[in-house]
Structures are given as structure tokens and as C-alpha cells.
Amino acid sequence: MKNVTVELPLGMLCLITGVSGAGKSTLVEDTLYPALCHRLHKEAPRPLDCDDVFGDGQIDDVILVDQSPIGRSPRSNPVTYLKVFDEIRNVFAETVEARTRNYDASHFSFNVDGGRCSACQGVGYIQIDMQFLADVYMKCSSCHGARYRDEVLDVKYRGRNIAEVLDLTVREAFTFFRGRPKVQSRLKRLIDVGLDYVRLGQPANTLSGGEAQRLKLAGYMSAAKRGRCLFILDEPTTGLHFSDTVQLLDCFDALLAVGHSLIVIEHNLQVMKAADYIIDVGPGAADQGGQVVAKGPPEMIAQSEESVTARFLRRVLAKAEGLKIEY
């Protein structure tokens, strides 16, 4: 960044746009986020050189929702990350079959001894060390990937055992657990961020960067954090369909409605059109970037002559208004 002063509004959806390499991540992830963390006494890397940060007293917390993986082994999955697995295990523990066999909720956990497969320790896969190569995971020959002992799999709720429930998609599970508001409320968060197609027990190391980022966002929403929080996201729409992007925007609106703020690094024109405020960085990449080219609402950015983003944003806004622009 080349000696710039950037004002980022709070309480709204603020986008940081620009060509790749223009300095978006440098500004937000490498400077703003760690500087705010130090002000709020949170652990973070040392920020890049900046003179000062003002206005941090208006927020109670800052959270970076990046695309780093949530887990590196098959043991971690969406339901354990969102803490919904505890409620699902309680549901199975309440069944007549479980009480007859004197099974409690711990028997339906694959992380502790009791009901899990002893051969793979509840992972469902056997890890093979390849020394100088990445480890290989092979399906357990004892439980065939089910993770549990046969006696535990005999316990069923509405015709499904615990392994079959973990194989359901989020959308299927939401319907399956009808009448169970504690389970449905957390699954609804996954649907809100466009992860309704993910299986409940899908290993975390198979999720893409964008899926991991949206799973983290669902986790923060489920935690129902109080106070004014600043969320920083890096291209959360990566790989999303248009309809899923609309769902994500609804999720953003829900966060803004309760007093939080959003700063999003984004290339998606659909999100730009819906933004409250845009800061366009550029005009080019590397040595040709590092400057604030334009700032303001999307309509104002579209009028910029220097911004590369404006060229494409004009077309999107014109199409939305039913206008035709010739170049």
C-alpha cells in the first residue's frame, strides 16, 4: 500500500475490490486485522507498518473468517464443529433400544471408547504413513467406514442408525430431525450459508476452502455472539452458484441486522451489486496497485474512469435496470 488513508464504514456490508495482486489482502488481512487484534488484546501476527487505527472502540470483537481448513483428519466434520453432534447423540440415547441396553450419549460418540470401532478408533479409516509423501487413508476393514461397533449400529431412531444419520446431507437431516428444534436450529445455519448438500459426517479434510470458510461463518452464527463484532471474509462466494450466493447475502443481512459489521474481499459482481459500500484498490497489480482508486456505493464506483472494476460493475447495474450500454 502506497501511503494511503482508508476509511472503512461499520454497520454495513463493505467490500474491498480490485484486480488480483492490487493489495486487498495486504490492506485487510495483513494490516487491519492484526492491528485491531492488538488493540483488542487478541493474539495475532504482527501487522504490517501502519501509522494508526482509529474507531476500534466501536467494536467489541474482530473475527477473520478465512479459507484455512477446520481440521486435517477425518475425525473432524461439520456436526462436531457446530456442536450439533451432542444433541444428535442425546436423541439416540433417549430411544427405548438404547435405554434397554443401558447406552448413554457417549456410546454414540466416535471420539471415546465405548461404542466406537476398536480397529480404527472411530475414524472409519486407517491412516497409512507414506513417509516422504502425504498420508493415505483407507476404509477400515472391520467397520467398513461406519465408525461404530455392530451393537451400537443396532440402535435406530426413525429407522436409521447413527452411521446412516451421519451419511445424510444437511437438508435431509433437517427434515429427518423434525420436532427436534435444538438440532434443526443449528442445521439451519448450514442451510443459510449454502451448505445444505454437505453430509453430516463428511471429513473436514475433504471440504474445499470456500466450504470451510462458510462452515466457520455458520459456527459463529450458531454461537450467537453478543456485542458489535467485525467479521472479515476473504472471497466467501468462491465456487458458489448464483442461488447459493443469494443465501449467503441473506446470511450477511442477518448479521448486520443485529449490529455486526462486515468487510469482505470479493470479486463477485453479484455481491458488489448488493454491497452498501465499496473500496476499490488498484488500479493495477503489484507495483501498479496499492492505491484507493474509488470508494462509495456501487453506483458511484461504476462511474469511475480509473477503476477496472467499474467497467464490469456498470454492465451489471445497467442490466439490472434494463438499460443497454454500448462501448
C-alpha positions as CSV (number, residue, x, y, z in Angstrom):
1,M,0.0,0.0,0.0
2,K,1.4,3.4,-1.0
3,N,0.9,5.9,1.8
4,V,-2.9,5.8,1.9
5,T,-5.6,6.5,4.5
6,V,-8.6,4.2,4.2
7,E,-11.9,4.8,5.9
8,L,-14.0,1.6,6.4
9,P,-17.6,2.1,7.4
10,L,-19.1,0.0,10.2
11,G,-22.6,-1.5,10.5
12,M,-22.8,-2.3,6.8
13,L,-21.6,-4.6,4.0
14,C,-18.3,-3.1,3.0
15,L,-16.4,-4.7,0.0
16,I,-12.8,-4.5,-0.9
17,T,-12.4,-5.0,-4.6
18,G,-9.7,-4.7,-7.3
19,V,-7.7,-6.9,-9.6
20,S,-5.7,-9.8,-8.2
21,G,-2.5,-8.5,-6.6
22,A,-3.7,-5.0,-6.1
23,G,-3.2,-5.1,-2.3
24,K,-6.6,-6.2,-1.0
25,S,-5.3,-8.9,1.3
26,T,-2.3,-6.7,2.4
27,L,-4.7,-4.0,3.5
28,V,-7.3,-6.1,5.3
29,E,-5.7,-9.4,6.4
30,D,-2.1,-8.3,6.9
31,T,-2.7,-4.8,8.3
32,L,-6.2,-4.1,9.5
33,Y,-7.0,-7.4,11.2
34,P,-3.8,-7.8,13.2
35,A,-3.8,-4.1,14.2
36,L,-7.3,-4.4,15.5
37,C,-6.4,-7.7,17.3
38,H,-3.6,-6.0,19.2
39,R,-5.9,-3.1,20.2
40,L,-8.5,-5.7,21.4
41,H,-5.8,-7.7,23.2
42,K,-6.2,-10.8,20.9
43,E,-3.4,-12.9,19.7
44,A,-2.4,-12.2,16.1
45,P,0.7,-11.8,13.9
46,R,2.5,-8.5,13.8
47,P,0.7,-6.1,11.4
48,L,2.4,-4.5,8.5
49,D,3.7,-1.0,9.1
50,C,0.8,1.5,9.6
51,D,0.6,4.8,11.4
52,D,-2.5,4.2,13.5
53,V,-6.0,2.7,13.6
54,F,-9.0,4.8,14.7
55,G,-12.5,3.8,15.6
56,D,-11.7,0.4,17.2
57,G,-13.7,1.5,20.3
58,Q,-16.9,1.0,18.3
59,I,-16.4,-2.8,18.0
60,D,-16.2,-5.5,20.8
61,D,-14.5,-8.2,18.7
62,V,-13.0,-8.8,15.3
63,I,-13.1,-12.2,13.6
64,L,-11.2,-13.3,10.5
65,V,-13.2,-16.0,8.6
66,D,-10.5,-17.2,6.2
67,Q,-10.3,-20.3,4.0
68,S,-7.9,-22.3,6.2
69,P,-9.1,-25.9,6.9
70,I,-11.1,-26.6,10.1
71,G,-9.4,-29.9,10.5
72,R,-6.7,-32.1,8.9
73,S,-8.1,-35.6,9.8
74,P,-11.3,-37.5,9.0
75,R,-12.3,-37.3,12.7
76,S,-13.5,-33.7,12.4
77,N,-16.7,-33.0,10.5
78,P,-19.5,-30.3,10.2
79,V,-21.6,-31.7,13.1
80,T,-18.7,-31.8,15.5
81,Y,-17.6,-28.3,14.5
82,L,-21.1,-26.9,15.1
83,K,-21.6,-28.8,18.4
84,V,-24.8,-30.3,17.0
85,F,-23.5,-33.9,17.3
86,D,-24.0,-33.7,21.1
87,E,-27.8,-33.2,20.5
88,I,-27.9,-35.9,17.9
89,R,-26.3,-38.4,20.3
90,N,-28.8,-37.4,23.0
91,V,-31.6,-38.2,20.6
92,F,-30.2,-41.7,20.1
93,A,-29.6,-42.2,23.8
94,E,-33.3,-41.4,24.5
95,T,-34.5,-44.3,22.4
96,V,-36.1,-47.4,24.0
97,E,-33.4,-49.7,22.5
98,A,-30.5,-47.6,23.9
99,R,-32.1,-47.4,27.4
100,T,-32.7,-51.2,27.3
101,R,-29.0,-51.8,26.6
102,N,-28.0,-49.1,29.1
103,Y,-26.3,-47.0,26.4
104,D,-25.8,-43.3,27.1
105,A,-24.8,-40.5,24.7
106,S,-21.1,-41.4,25.0
107,H,-21.8,-44.7,23.3
108,F,-22.8,-42.9,20.1
109,S,-19.5,-40.9,20.0
110,F,-16.7,-42.0,17.8
111,N,-14.2,-40.0,19.8
112,V,-14.2,-42.0,23.0
113,D,-14.2,-45.7,23.9
114,G,-17.5,-47.4,24.4
115,G,-19.4,-47.6,21.1
116,R,-16.7,-46.8,18.5
117,C,-14.9,-49.4,16.4
118,S,-11.8,-50.5,18.2
119,A,-9.8,-51.3,15.0
120,C,-9.9,-47.7,13.6
121,Q,-10.7,-45.9,16.9
122,G,-13.8,-44.4,15.4
123,V,-12.2,-42.7,12.4
124,G,-13.6,-45.1,9.8
125,Y,-10.3,-45.1,8.0
126,I,-6.9,-46.5,8.7
127,Q,-4.0,-44.0,8.2
128,I,-1.0,-45.3,6.3
129,D,2.2,-43.4,6.7
130,M,3.8,-42.9,3.3
131,Q,7.0,-41.3,4.9
132,F,8.0,-38.6,2.4
133,L,4.6,-38.5,0.7
134,A,1.2,-37.4,2.1
135,D,-0.5,-39.9,4.4
136,V,-3.1,-42.2,2.7
137,Y,-6.4,-43.1,4.4
138,M,-8.0,-46.5,3.6
139,K,-11.5,-47.6,4.7
140,C,-11.5,-49.7,7.9
141,S,-11.9,-53.4,7.1
142,S,-13.6,-54.0,10.4
143,C,-16.5,-51.5,10.4
144,H,-16.3,-50.6,6.7
145,G,-16.2,-46.9,7.4
146,A,-19.2,-47.0,9.8
147,R,-17.0,-46.0,12.8
148,Y,-19.1,-47.9,15.3
149,R,-19.5,-51.4,16.8
150,D,-22.3,-53.6,15.4
151,E,-24.2,-53.5,18.7
152,V,-24.4,-49.7,18.6
153,L,-25.5,-49.7,15.0
154,D,-28.4,-51.9,16.0
155,V,-29.9,-48.9,17.9
156,K,-32.1,-47.0,15.4
157,Y,-34.0,-43.7,15.5
158,R,-36.8,-43.4,13.0
159,G,-35.4,-46.4,11.1
160,R,-31.8,-45.2,10.9
161,N,-28.7,-45.9,13.0
162,I,-26.1,-43.3,13.9
163,A,-23.9,-44.1,11.0
164,E,-26.7,-43.8,8.5
165,V,-27.7,-40.4,10.1
166,L,-24.1,-39.2,9.6
167,D,-24.4,-40.1,6.0
168,L,-27.4,-37.8,5.4
169,T,-27.0,-34.4,3.8
170,V,-27.7,-31.3,5.9
171,R,-31.0,-30.8,4.0
172,E,-32.1,-34.4,4.5
173,A,-31.1,-34.3,8.2
174,F,-33.1,-31.1,8.8
175,T,-36.3,-33.0,7.6
176,F,-35.3,-36.2,9.4
177,F,-35.0,-34.4,12.8
178,R,-38.4,-32.8,12.6
179,G,-39.7,-32.0,16.1
180,R,-36.1,-31.6,17.4
181,P,-35.6,-27.8,17.5
182,K,-32.1,-27.9,19.1
183,V,-30.8,-30.0,16.2
184,Q,-32.7,-28.2,13.5
185,S,-31.7,-24.7,14.7
186,R,-28.0,-25.5,14.1
187,L,-28.6,-27.3,10.9
188,K,-30.5,-24.3,9.6
189,R,-27.3,-22.2,9.9
190,L,-25.6,-24.6,7.5
191,I,-28.5,-24.2,5.1
192,D,-28.3,-20.4,5.4
193,V,-24.7,-20.4,4.2
194,G,-25.4,-22.7,1.3
195,L,-24.0,-26.0,2.7
196,D,-27.2,-28.0,2.6
197,Y,-25.6,-30.5,0.3
198,V,-22.8,-31.4,2.7
199,R,-23.0,-34.8,4.6
200,L,-23.2,-34.5,8.4
201,G,-20.2,-36.8,8.8
202,Q,-18.2,-35.6,5.9
203,P,-14.5,-35.5,6.9
204,A,-13.2,-31.9,7.3
205,N,-10.1,-32.6,5.2
206,T,-12.4,-33.2,2.2
207,L,-14.0,-29.7,2.4
208,S,-12.9,-27.0,0.0
209,G,-11.5,-23.7,1.2
210,G,-14.8,-21.9,0.4
211,E,-16.8,-24.6,2.2
212,A,-14.6,-24.4,5.3
213,Q,-15.0,-20.6,5.4
214,R,-18.8,-20.8,5.2
215,L,-18.8,-23.6,7.9
216,K,-16.9,-21.2,10.2
217,L,-19.4,-18.5,9.4
218,A,-22.2,-20.9,10.3
219,G,-20.4,-21.7,13.6
220,Y,-20.1,-18.0,14.5
221,M,-23.8,-17.5,13.8
222,S,-24.7,-20.6,15.9
223,A,-22.7,-19.2,18.8
224,A,-25.0,-16.1,18.9
225,K,-22.2,-13.8,19.8
226,R,-23.3,-10.6,21.6
227,G,-21.9,-7.2,21.2
228,R,-20.7,-5.5,18.0
229,C,-18.4,-7.8,16.0
230,L,-16.5,-7.0,12.9
231,F,-16.3,-10.0,10.5
232,I,-13.6,-10.1,7.9
233,L,-14.1,-12.5,5.0
234,D,-11.9,-13.4,2.0
235,E,-13.9,-14.3,-1.1
236,P,-16.7,-16.3,0.6
237,T,-18.5,-16.9,-2.8
238,T,-15.7,-19.0,-4.3
239,G,-17.4,-21.9,-6.2
240,L,-20.9,-20.8,-5.2
241,H,-23.9,-21.0,-7.6
242,F,-25.9,-17.8,-8.0
243,S,-28.8,-19.1,-5.8
244,D,-26.3,-20.0,-3.1
245,T,-24.8,-16.5,-3.2
246,V,-28.3,-15.1,-2.6
247,Q,-28.5,-17.3,0.5
248,L,-25.1,-16.0,1.7
249,L,-26.2,-12.4,1.2
250,D,-29.3,-13.2,3.4
251,C,-26.9,-14.5,6.0
252,F,-24.9,-11.2,5.8
253,D,-28.1,-9.3,6.2
254,A,-28.9,-11.3,9.4
255,L,-25.5,-10.4,10.9
256,L,-25.9,-6.7,10.0
257,A,-29.5,-6.7,11.5
258,V,-28.2,-7.5,15.0
259,G,-25.4,-4.8,14.9
260,H,-22.4,-6.6,13.4
261,S,-20.2,-5.2,10.6
262,L,-18.8,-7.0,7.5
263,I,-15.6,-6.3,5.5
264,V,-15.4,-8.7,2.6
265,I,-12.7,-9.1,0.0
266,E,-14.6,-10.0,-3.2
267,H,-14.5,-10.4,-7.0
268,N,-18.2,-11.4,-7.4
269,L,-20.2,-8.9,-9.2
270,Q,-23.5,-10.2,-7.7
271,V,-22.2,-9.3,-4.2
272,M,-20.8,-6.0,-5.4
273,K,-24.2,-5.0,-6.7
274,A,-25.7,-5.8,-3.2
275,A,-23.0,-4.0,-1.2
276,D,-23.6,-0.9,0.8
277,Y,-20.1,0.5,0.3
278,I,-17.1,-0.5,-1.9
279,I,-13.4,0.4,-1.7
280,D,-11.7,-0.4,-4.9
281,V,-7.9,-0.9,-4.7
282,G,-5.6,-0.7,-7.7
283,P,-5.6,0.4,-10.4
284,G,-3.3,-2.5,-11.4
285,A,-1.4,-5.3,-9.7
286,A,1.9,-5.4,-7.8
287,D,3.8,-2.1,-8.3
288,Q,0.9,-0.6,-10.2
289,G,-1.5,-1.2,-7.3
290,G,-1.6,-0.2,-3.6
291,Q,-3.8,2.8,-4.0
292,V,-7.5,3.5,-3.3
293,V,-8.9,4.1,-6.8
294,A,-12.6,4.7,-5.9
295,K,-14.8,4.4,-2.9
296,G,-18.5,4.8,-2.2
297,P,-21.8,3.0,-3.1
298,P,-21.8,0.6,-6.1
299,E,-23.4,3.3,-8.3
300,M,-20.6,5.7,-7.5
301,I,-17.9,3.1,-8.2
302,A,-19.4,2.3,-11.6
303,Q,-18.8,5.9,-12.7
304,S,-15.1,5.8,-12.0
305,E,-12.9,6.1,-15.1
306,E,-9.7,4.7,-13.4
307,S,-11.2,1.6,-11.8
308,V,-11.0,-1.7,-13.7
309,T,-13.9,-3.0,-11.5
310,A,-16.1,-0.1,-12.6
311,R,-16.1,-1.3,-16.2
312,F,-17.8,-4.6,-15.3
313,L,-19.9,-3.2,-12.5
314,R,-21.5,-0.7,-14.9
315,R,-22.8,-3.6,-17.1
316,V,-24.3,-5.4,-14.1
317,L,-26.1,-2.3,-12.8
318,A,-27.3,-1.4,-16.3
319,K,-28.6,-4.9,-16.8
320,A,-30.4,-4.8,-13.5
321,E,-32.2,-1.6,-14.6
322,G,-33.0,-2.9,-18.0
323,L,-30.6,-0.5,-19.8
324,K,-28.3,-1.0,-22.7
325,I,-24.8,0.4,-22.7
326,E,-22.6,0.4,-25.8
327,Y,-18.8,0.7,-25.5
